Amino acid sequence: MLQFLRDAHTFVLSSRESIERSAPHIYVSALPFADKTSLVHQRFAPHYTGMITVDTFGFSKHGVSTVMRLVGHSNSVRSVAYSPDGRLLTSGSEDGTVRIWDGQSGEESLSPMYSGNGAVLSVEFASNSKWVASGTEAGVVCIWNVAPHEENHRRLRGHSAKVNSVAISPDCSRIASASDDHTARLWDPETSEELAVLSGHTDCVNGVVFSPNGEILASTSSDGTIRLWHSTTGQPVLKSIESEVFCSVDFSPDGEMIAGASYGAVKLWRLLTGEQITELEGKVAIRSVRFSPDGRSLAAAHGRGVRVWTLHPDPSNASWVDLSGQRGDVRSATFSPDGRCIASAADDGTIQIYSTDGQTVVQPLAAHVSSVNSVAFSRNGSFIVSGSEDQSVRVWDACTGEEMLPSLHGHIGFVNSVTISPDGRLIASASQDSTIRLWDAQSGAAVGEPMRGHADNINAVRFSPDGCRLASASDDKSVRVWDVQTRQQLLGPLNCHDRAFTVAFSPDQELIAAGDNSGHLHLWRTYTGQLVHESLHASNKSVLSIAFSPDGKRIVTSGSDNAAHTWDINAGKCLLDFHGHRGTVWSVAWSLDGSLIGTGSEDATLRLWNATTGDLLATLHGHTKAVKSVAFINDGEFIVSGSEDTTIRKWDVRAACQLPSESGNSAAAALASAILKDGWLVGSSGELVSWVPAEYRGHLQFSPCTLLIGSSRVSITLDDKGMHDGSNWTRCWRD
């Protein structure tokens, strides 16, 4: 019964956004997304039907890990801390307020407290739970009484620059503060007297923390040191730890270890000897680090989530899970006093509360970790190749999304473009490092030495239809043609007016086309390099992508004018304009049968167009950032996209084109055409199709998206009985 009540409490709090907005979504949304191991799901799920089915992949906890989301701050939340009894939570924000929240319900317990000294960068609860200390951008330390009938706050002045961190001694007799003025300071909270100035750091002091027994104060600085001080006298104690720039520091509960967080790692040392125990890699900015109350785990604010390492029994072999769900960088993360929850504060103005109960370690799915700049399909449609800003080329099974080969590494800059030879045997990649590389598509082995010749970033590379040549376009304002067999330059440089962003061969390989930063479209003879005619002024802005029609008579261009255009090659005149995107159109593709044009845009959508009439056939939503590349499978049955959100998606073209006519007739079509807005999948008529928990919103896959390649995936399908929606929603319940 106790476990059921705990699960019910978690269920209500984690689904609060949906239930408060619309009670039927207890069944329509909350129950499908509930933790499948919870007693609530096990008790009620067998009694409902005709709802969505949710399956998750690559997430480090079965079901929903978010307990609740606290909303109220109007700007980035920089710090969060629990009261020692766990009943309250305090937060400090760039909106200049300190807020106090009920740790159980998520409601605000007090009115916002305004610092009057700019952004609040750090907060900490006193061990008696009666007051909170905060550090501000103006260099002032504030004390806030949260007990009723007490003086609201006092200000401690002495720092000459912003206060990055505050800490309170276990006996509440001292406050420590860390500042950009290169000092840490000790204060008496009762008298507001400055007790000591701790000098010795040669750069900004970013963090301070008291040891569990209160005898030692640790401070960390951008000068690359962690210094240890007597907490009563402010005199140095032990030898400082020198390593790198640190932004946060914490003691283990037993006082034997100290952790320091830097840009890409957390390091652990033995306090008495200064010996480094291990380094826990984070790979992205880590802004805070905190031990769990039992010392067995460590939580770090890690990029846009929280990384939790399990240190017991061997810190040097620690496993980890990532908790995500906030849309901005996470600034602070801390455990609740009982260790059952983690609170994180982020730039999106929210505080997220995660449950640590029942965490199951699941490694993320194979995926790129940075923007996917280019995607290509093999001619037989069996595999996808992608190039990314993480400097890798990857090969994926087009049906399962599984990685077919280990990542192909060799470039030392962003991979801007990839292409596959017509026979599917070779992959070519072009990079920011000014080289082109060839790879064996079966083994992943590098083929020969990199091709060098361009003097700057290479933006695009394409095979000729016979696979014997490669064309490349570069920021050095030139296009070059290469012999695939010898990897030697055959032709060029073919000069453009400005940086060349895109290149393509005509289907009969008689022509090479390129688009540049000045908005010009250039056409040359493949074998002689002669211009076919004067370059076309295709846009008032950059031409970023081009593709020939299958008959070779037309060409489509797209770019930073937020549109695509088709051109008659012989007449040199524009035939159709494709308007509708609300941002730069990064990529364009033409289906093999000539009927469709696909576009990918800065507005995070793909669009499918009738190539003859210019009519918009479908708008595909799912990516959360710019779509950088699109490519049709040759028969036009599918289109694949790569995005700045690090994912690759494969879409069913026929299903997508049928959506506009079917969206009002079936729940399946309503789901397929839904757009994610403020956490809700919203249908074409504005109806609420389903609410989605925050941590799942960037990972959704449902028709017409048939495949999502990313670190995590949430697959949403319909019950085989369809979906009871609208006024029929009560039919979901069966006795």
Rosetta blueprint (number, residue, H / E / L):
1 M L
2 L H
3 Q H
4 F H
5 L H
6 R H
7 D H
8 A H
9 H H
10 T H
11 F H
12 V H
13 L H
14 S H
15 S L
16 R H
17 E H
18 S H
19 I H
20 E H
21 R H
22 S L
23 A L
24 P L
25 H H
26 I H
27 Y H
28 V H
29 S H
30 A H
31 L H
32 P H
33 F H
34 A L
35 D L
36 K L
37 T L
38 S L
39 L H
40 V H
41 H H
42 Q H
43 R H
44 F H
45 A H
46 P H
47 H H
48 Y E
49 T L
50 G L
51 M L
52 I E
53 T E
54 V E
55 D E
56 T E
57 F E
58 G L
59 F L
60 S L
61 K L
62 H L
63 G L
64 V L
65 S L
66 T E
67 V E
68 M E
69 R E
70 L E
71 V E
72 G L
73 H L
74 S L
75 N L
76 S L
77 V E
78 R E
79 S E
80 V E
81 A E
82 Y E
83 S L
84 P L
85 D L
86 G L
87 R L
88 L E
89 L E
90 T E
91 S E
92 G E
93 S E
94 E L
95 D L
96 G L
97 T E
98 V E
99 R E
100 I E
101 W E
102 D E
103 G L
104 Q L
105 S L
106 G L
107 E L
108 E E
109 S L
110 L L
111 S L
112 P L
113 M E
114 Y E
115 S L
116 G L
117 N L
118 G L
119 A L
120 V E
121 L E
122 S E
123 V E
124 E E
125 F E
126 A L
127 S L
128 N L
129 S L
130 K L
131 W E
132 V E
133 A E
134 S E
135 G E
136 T E
137 E L
138 A L
139 G L
140 V L
141 V E
142 C E
143 I E
144 W E
145 N E
146 V L
147 A L
148 P L
149 H L
150 E L
151 E L
152 N L
153 H E
154 R E
155 R E
156 L E
157 R L
158 G L
159 H L
160 S L
161 A L
162 K L
163 V E
164 N E
165 S E
166 V E
167 A E
168 I E
169 S L
170 P L
171 D L
172 C L
173 S L
174 R L
175 I E
176 A E
177 S E
178 A E
179 S E
180 D L
181 D L
182 H L
183 T L
184 A E
185 R E
186 L E
187 W E
188 D L
189 P L
190 E L
191 T L
192 S L
193 E L
194 E E
195 L E
196 A E
197 V E
198 L E
199 S L
200 G L
201 H L
202 T L
203 D L
204 C L
205 V E
206 N E
207 G E
208 V E
209 V E
210 F E
211 S L
212 P L
213 N L
214 G L
215 E L
216 I E
217 L E
218 A E
219 S E
220 T E
221 S E
222 S L
223 D L
224 G L
225 T E
226 I E
227 R E
228 L E
229 W E
230 H E
231 S L
232 T L
233 T L
234 G L
235 Q L
236 P E
237 V L
238 L L
239 K L
240 S L
241 I E
242 E E
243 S L
244 E L
245 V L
246 F L
247 C L
248 S E
249 V E
250 D E
251 F E
252 S L
253 P L
254 D L
255 G L
256 E L
257 M E
258 I E
259 A E
260 G E
261 A E
262 S L
263 Y L
264 G L
265 A E
266 V E
267 K E
268 L E
269 W E
270 R E
271 L L
272 L L
273 T L
274 G L
275 E L
276 Q E
277 I E
278 T E
279 E E
280 L E
281 E E
282 G L
283 K L
284 V L
285 A L
286 I E
287 R E
288 S E
289 V E
290 R E
291 F E
292 S L
293 P L
294 D L
295 G L
296 R L
297 S E
298 L E
299 A E
300 A E
301 A E
302 H E
303 G L
304 R L
305 G E
306 V E
307 R E
308 V E
309 W E
310 T E
311 L L
312 H L
313 P L
314 D L
315 P H
316 S H
317 N H
318 A L
319 S E
320 W E
321 V E
322 D E
323 L E
324 S E
325 G L
326 Q L
327 R L
328 G L
329 D L
330 V E
331 R E
332 S E
333 A E
334 T E
335 F E
336 S L
337 P L
338 D L
339 G L
340 R L
341 C E
342 I E
343 A E
344 S E
345 A E
346 A E
347 D L
348 D L
349 G L
350 T E
351 I E
352 Q E
353 I E
354 Y E
355 S E
356 T L
357 D L
358 G L
359 Q L
360 T L
361 V L
362 V L
363 Q L
364 P L
365 L L
366 A L
367 A L
368 H L
369 V L
370 S L
371 S L
372 V E
373 N E
374 S E
375 V E
376 A E
377 F E
378 S L
379 R L
380 N L
381 G L
382 S L
383 F E
384 I E
385 V E
386 S E
387 G E
388 S E
389 E L
390 D L
391 Q L
392 S E
393 V E
394 R E
395 V E
396 W E
397 D E
398 A L
399 C L
400 T L
401 G L
402 E L
403 E E
404 M L
405 L L
406 P L
407 S L
408 L E
409 H E
410 G L
411 H L
412 I L
413 G L
414 F L
415 V E
416 N E
417 S E
418 V E
419 T E
420 I E
421 S L
422 P L
423 D L
424 G L
425 R L
426 L E
427 I E
428 A E
429 S E
430 A E
431 S E
432 Q L
433 D L
434 S L
435 T E
436 I E
437 R E
438 L E
439 W E
440 D E
441 A L
442 Q L
443 S L
444 G L
445 A L
446 A E
447 V L
448 G L
449 E L
450 P L
451 M E
452 R E
453 G L
454 H L
455 A L
456 D L
457 N L
458 I E
459 N E
460 A E
461 V E
462 R E
463 F E
464 S L
465 P L
466 D L
467 G L
468 C L
469 R E
470 L E
471 A E
472 S E
473 A E
474 S E
475 D L
476 D L
477 K L
478 S E
479 V E
480 R E
481 V E
482 W E
483 D E
484 V L
485 Q L
486 T L
487 R L
488 Q L
489 Q E
490 L E
491 L E
492 G E
493 P E
494 L E
495 N E
496 C L
497 H L
498 D L
499 R L
500 A E
501 F E
502 T E
503 V E
504 A E
505 F E
506 S L
507 P L
508 D L
509 Q L
510 E L
511 L E
512 I E
513 A E
514 A E
515 G E
516 D E
517 N L
518 S L
519 G L
520 H E
521 L E
522 H E
523 L E
524 W E
525 R E
526 T L
527 Y L
528 T L
529 G L
530 Q L
531 L E
532 V L
533 H L
534 E L
535 S L
536 L E
537 H E
538 A L
539 S L
540 N L
541 K L
542 S L
543 V E
544 L E
545 S E
546 I E
547 A E
548 F E
549 S L
550 P L
551 D L
552 G L
553 K L
554 R E
555 I E
556 V E
557 T E
558 S E
559 G E
560 S L
561 D L
562 N L
563 A E
564 A E
565 H E
566 T E
567 W E
568 D E
569 I L
570 N L
571 A L
572 G L
573 K E
574 C E
575 L E
576 L E
577 D E
578 F E
579 H E
580 G L
581 H L
582 R L
583 G L
584 T L
585 V E
586 W E
587 S E
588 V E
589 A E
590 W E
591 S L
592 L L
593 D L
594 G L
595 S L
596 L E
597 I E
598 G E
599 T E
600 G E
601 S E
602 E L
603 D L
604 A L
605 T L
606 L E
607 R E
608 L E
609 W E
610 N E
611 A L
612 T L
613 T L
614 G L
615 D L
616 L E
617 L E
618 A E
619 T E
620 L E
621 H L
622 G L
623 H L
624 T L
625 K L
626 A L
627 V E
628 K E
629 S E
630 V E
631 A E
632 F E
633 I L
634 N L
635 D L
636 G L
637 E L
638 F E
639 I E
640 V E
641 S E
642 G E
643 S E
644 E L
645 D L
646 T L
647 T L
648 I E
649 R E
650 K E
651 W E
652 D E
653 V H
654 R H
655 A H
656 A H
657 C H
658 Q H
659 L H
660 P H
661 S H
662 E H
663 S L
664 G L
665 N L
666 S L
667 A H
668 A H
669 A H
670 A H
671 L H
672 A H
673 S L
674 A L
675 I E
676 L E
677 K E
678 D L
679 G L
680 W E
681 L E
682 V E
683 G L
684 S L
685 S L
686 G L
687 E L
688 L E
689 V E
690 S E
691 W E
692 V L
693 P L
694 A H
695 E H
696 Y H
697 R L
698 G L
699 H L
700 L E
701 Q E
702 F L
703 S L
704 P L
705 C E
706 T E
707 L E
708 L E
709 I E
710 G L
711 S L
712 S L
713 R E
714 V E
715 S E
716 I E
717 T E
718 L E
719 D L
720 D L
721 K L
722 G L
723 M L
724 H L
725 D L
726 G H
727 S H
728 N H
729 W H
730 T H
731 R H
732 C H
733 W E
734 R L
735 D L
